[in-house]
Amino acid sequence: MRVNAGAAGGNALLPARAGRSSVDARKPGAPVLTVDGAVVLGLARRCLRAGRDGLSAVGVAALHHGDGASTIARSVSACLATSFGKRVVLVEANLRSPCLRQAYGLADGPGLSDVLAGTAALEESLRAARGFGKLLILPASTQPPGNPAALPGPALRAAMTRMYAYADILVFDLAPVLPYPDTGLLCGSLDGVALVLRAGKSRLSDSRRGVKALRDEGVPVLGAVLNRERSFIPRLVERMF
Amino acid sequence: MTDDDRNFARDALYVLFRYRLRIVLLTLTSVGVVAAAIALGGGTYTASARIVVTAAGSAGQGAQATLVLANNGQSARNQAELFADPGLLRPLLPVLKARLQAVRPRPAAQELARLETWLAAKLRVRAWAWIWTGADDWLVGPSDPDEVLLLRLRHALTAAAIGDTDVVALRFTWPDADFAADALNLMLSGDESAVAQAAGARLDIKLADAALHDADAQVQALDDQLAFVPIGQDAASLERQRDRIASRLAASRSTGDALRVERELSHRKLETVERAYRSGGWVDSPDAQDTPAGAPELQQTFVTLLDKHQMMLSHLPPDSAKVRAVDYQIGEVREQNYLAVKQVLTSRLATLDERLSRLNADIAADEASARDTDDSLVKLDALAQSRAAAAARAAVAQRRYDDAKLAVDALARNVSGIRVLSPAAPPPRPDAPAPGLLLVLALVGGLAMGVLSALLAELTRRTMDRPRDIARLLDVEVLARVPDLRV
């Protein structure tokens, strides 16, 4: 299973190569980066266990920009939709640097900010991701990006209630934890958050601060995803162990 | 392999491969630095020469140059290293300078500066190793710049060699191989006359000393043998024993002769008795001592019966029964007398035979003892003769030793100099540690530094690079690991 990702989708991405990625047919000339869904299988299973009554809302957040949270969110959404046959809505709650519209090649239109502001209906904002089963995309907003301060509140909870009519699982692509308070304010509405750490870049002190910030908001930290992990040992030597 | 072992091996490999560039760079740097040092330094070369040193009467006065023993594990007396006080060697500098200008294209001033520096450093290192010359003073004294250095050097070498040392190995170390050999040969060039004579006399001393030692050892061994002869085995005792045995043998032999005569007489008596019995007459004992008990009574009976027989023949026919009965009784008495006499003589013969047999055994034993005694006396005599010969040889060797010693002493009073047995040749290789060994050590050291640096870097790393970092440091479950597969 492959998930298409846009060029701005983060660094934990792969250049598309034959046999390793699917191709976005709607933008054949665009650079497409993919992540093998098998590597996020554990995260997908954990997302399924996060909620109650078969419904759950989980977030994917990173410490800083470029750590790969959006890519992981897309990957786990695609995995849930195709491998587990779940109805999934991928909500782009990262209003600071939205990228899903470009990644999936979506046309301009209303998004999450419009839904929360009441200027657009949820149904007209949801977009289907063709080739990924029952996966629906809710982009951030129309251009320019919406107001992050408007994210938390009753409007979001009402929107999430309506989203459950179309999905079993809501996957939120969240803004970075350390630079912005958006994620912390939003987390009260989620069943859990997966923290994405970038190998070789995420420092121990930052990681501890990120985990502490999430726990201080009362949201369960489902676990961590180690992105861009490098294996320095050659495969030939690795096989010996 | 257990899981712990496998994890440990994987961790070690992770560190090695992650910081491989650092390890390789440190190793190459270490090897490069050592290689450059080898290429620029060039090492030092040690030229060596072997010389014969003759004794000099002026050893105690003029010997002010210094000689240092090489502490290389060999006999200190046969290995010496040339060395000199910088003050004493300074007069040599003009000579070396001229030589340098002849053999070296480089400016001589640089070489001479290096020479002086080297001498000063060498002096500090070796200051503890002044040799005792056997003369009345150490070979360290005030320098006398007016004297010719080479002469004083030879005096020093000569003084060092007084005694039984005659071949000395000299060594001279210098960064340039050719210069090391040239300088050593230059310093050793000098008087070679009359040295062979002294060396030959000294060899005579050694040979005479060895011969004297051997002869003394033989004398001592023979004295030991003679001193530890068992009691009763010395010459006087053996001679007395031999005399006693001889007298005893003479007595035994005379006794044997007498016994044999007596036996012959007894044998003849027995034959006489037998003949008398066969003739039918009365058998008398040859001697009164051989008369058996009861013989007179039997003879009386015999005479009575004869008288009775004569009377009966007078009135009875000879073949009458009564006459024959008397005849029979006469025969009985006669035979009984014969057997008794014969028994006495036979018993005497047996006794004589037994005594003769015992006497012969005693004679044989005495003869054997006499032979043993004679042998022991011969051996003792041979030992005494050998000791006398060995003592004579020792005396001769002592005379030779004394003569050779006198000759050497006489030469030593008049001869001063050294003879070069084998001049110094430019050493083919530097005597510093081998370049290959240094490079190997640099390689190993560089690797060790690289690995140590890698370990330090890994221990001080503060980024989240491995799943175990997350699990151990954040106490958070690792949900997924996305490999970095960028091309």
Interface residues (C-beta under 8 A of the other chain):
Chain A: A12 L14 P15 V35 V39 V40 L41 G42 L43 R46 G68 I72 A194 L195 L197 A199 G200 K201 S202 R203 L204 S205 S207 R208 V211 V221 L222 G223 A224 V225 L226 N227 R228 E229 R230 S231 F232 I233 P234 V237 F241
Chain B: R6 A9 R10 L13 Y14 F17 R18 R20 R462 T463 M464 D465 R466 P467 D469 I470 L473 L474 V476 E477 V478 L479 A480 R481 V482 P483 D484 L485 R486 V487
